[in-house]
Amino acid sequence: MARLAQDRLASPNDIADVDGSPALYACLCHAVTVEQVELAVLAGADTVEEIGEATLAGTGCGCCHSRLRGVIERVQLGMPALADHIRQPA
């Protein structure tokens, strides 16, 4: 089961982000995308708990906590969104 979840996170899925591009899940338990977590961080969430309050990500099994901390760090450092790296140029 863990391997299936890992594979699902590593590839685009059939859920679209706000701009219509394929989304990546940050949290499988609650189907929260990386972009949704990034938006929560940009809105002021800076802990896993605050992301959970804003999106429910991280409030299930807890396997995504390290991924959520990585998103927080990336956004706070001003690094490009993870989703930007998989989008195809127009």
C-alpha positions in Angstrom: 0.0 0.0 0.0 2.8 2.4 0.9 4.4 1.9 -2.5 1.1 2.7 -4.3 0.8 5.9 -2.4 4.3 6.8 -3.2 3.8 6.2 -6.9 0.6 8.3 -6.8 2.5 11.2 -5.4 5.3 11.0 -7.9 3.1 11.4 -10.9 0.3 13.8 -12.1 -3.2 12.6 -11.3 -6.6 13.3 -12.7 -7.4 16.2 -10.2 -6.7 19.6 -11.6 -5.2 22.6 -9.8 -6.8 26.0 -10.1 -5.2 26.7 -13.4 -6.3 23.4 -14.9 -2.9 21.7 -14.8 -2.5 18.2 -13.3 -2.3 18.3 -9.5 0.0 16.4 -7.1 -1.3 15.2 -3.8 0.4 16.5 -0.7 -2.0 14.5 1.5 -3.7 11.4 0.3 -6.0 11.0 3.3 -7.8 14.2 2.5 -6.9 14.6 -1.2 -5.1 17.9 -0.6 -2.9 19.1 -3.4 0.6 20.6 -3.2 -0.8 23.8 -4.6 -3.5 24.0 -1.9 -0.8 23.6 0.7 1.3 26.3 -1.0 -1.6 28.7 -1.0 -2.2 28.0 2.7 1.5 28.8 3.5 1.3 32.0 1.4 -1.8 32.9 3.5 0.2 32.6 6.7 0.2 28.9 7.7 3.7 28.1 8.8 3.3 24.8 10.8 2.0 21.4 9.9 -0.8 22.0 12.4 -1.8 25.3 10.8 -1.8 23.7 7.3 -4.1 21.1 8.8 -6.5 23.7 10.1 -6.6 25.4 6.7 -6.7 22.4 4.4 -7.1 19.2 6.6 -3.7 18.0 5.2 -1.7 16.1 7.8 -4.7 15.4 10.0 -5.2 11.8 8.9 -2.4 9.2 9.1 0.4 11.7 9.4 2.6 10.2 6.7 2.6 13.5 4.8 4.1 15.6 7.7 7.6 15.7 6.3 6.2 16.6 2.8 4.2 19.4 4.3 7.3 20.8 6.2 9.1 20.7 2.9 6.4 22.8 1.2 6.5 25.3 4.1 10.3 25.6 3.7 10.2 25.9 -0.1 7.5 28.6 0.0 9.2 30.6 2.8 12.5 30.5 0.9 10.7 31.8 -2.2 11.5 28.7 -4.2 9.3 27.9 -7.2 6.3 25.8 -6.5 6.7 22.0 -7.0 3.8 22.0 -9.4 5.7 24.5 -11.7 8.4 21.9 -12.3 5.9 19.4 -13.9 3.8 21.8 -16.0 4.4 21.7 -19.7 5.3 25.0 -21.4 2.5 26.5 -23.4 
